[in-house]
Amino acid sequence: GVHDVIIDELQHAYHGLQIVLQDENVDAVVFITVVPTFLPQEELARELVKMTETTPQAQEKPVFYCVMAGAYTSPARRIMEQAGLCTFDAPDKAVLAAKNMCNYAAFRRRQKED
């Protein structure tokens, strides 16, 4: 499914992600954002890191963070990556990583059955 959150405040970015992660029907999340120029991107990155550290579901379910806008967002991505979050600069790369992880999980399940 898709959950679209308009980010007009920092709290909306991580609060929307928390809601999605708390859904028992969600196994993984591809979080796509273009950081608005009116929001401090480094603060957004720190808030996402903090949310990941304090939300149990964010530690149990994989989140693929796609932070778009090229070199402009590299400071935010650097903060997130230093905290161990998986970031991408384009949605197709994030979705491919999620797909490959699902394929690997299916492979591991088949190996255990044999």
N, C-alpha and C positions, 0 to 999 in steps of 0.2 A: 504494500500500500504506500501511499504518498501522504505526507503531512507537511503542509506549507506554512511556514511561519514568517511573517514580515518582521524584520529586525529593525525596530525603531528605537529600542533601548537594549542595553546589554543583557538585562534580565530575561528578555524575551528569547534571546538566542539559546541560552543554556536551560531555561525553564521549559521551552518547547521540546528540547532534546530529552530532558528528564522525563517528561510525560510519555514520549514515544518509548523510551527505554523501559519504563515501568509496565508497559503493556505486555502481558504474558504471551501474546501471539506474535511478538516481535523477537526474532532470533539475532538480528544484526541490523546495523543502521549505516546508511551512506548519508552523511551530513554534508550538504552542499551549501556554500555561502559565498557571496561576493560581498566583502566587507565594505559597508557604506563609508564614504569619505568623512562623514560627520561623526562616526563612532571611532574611538581610539582603538585601533586594531590590536595593539599589544595588550591592552586591558581586556579586550574580548578574549584573546588567547589565554591569558592568565585565568579568567573566569571559567573558560572551558576546561582547563587543566584542573582547577579547583573542583568543578562539578564532577569531573571524572574520578577524582580522588575521594569524593565524599558521597557519591551515589553508588550503592552496591551493584545495581544493574549495569552500570557503566564499566564495572570491573569484570562482570560475568559475560557480557555480550560484546562482540567486536563492533567498534565504531570506526568507520573509514571517513576521515575528515577531508573534504575537498574545499580548499580555500583558494578561490579564484581571484584573479586580477594581476597576475604576473609578478614581477619583481616588487611591486608595491606591497604585497602581502608577505614578502619573505621574512620580515621581522616577526610577524605573528606565527608563521609556520615554524620558524626556528625555536621559538619559545615552546610550542606544542611538541615538536620533535624531541627537544632536550628533555621533556617530561615523559617521553616514551609513547606519545600519541602518533598514530599513523596518518600522515597528511599526504595529500595529492594536489596537483595544480589543475586537474581537469577531471570532470565527472566520469569519463570513459575509463580512465585509469583506476579510479576508486572502485567502480563497478566490476572491472576485470579482476582486481585484487579480491573483492568479495566473492566473485564467482569461483576463482581458483581456490579460495579457502573452503568454500562449500564442496567443491569437487574433491579436495584433499580429505575433508571430513568423511565424505561418502566412501572414498577409497579405504580409509582407516577402518570404517565400520565393516566393510566387506572383508578386510583382512582378519578382523577379530572373529567373524562368522566362520571363516575357513579353518 
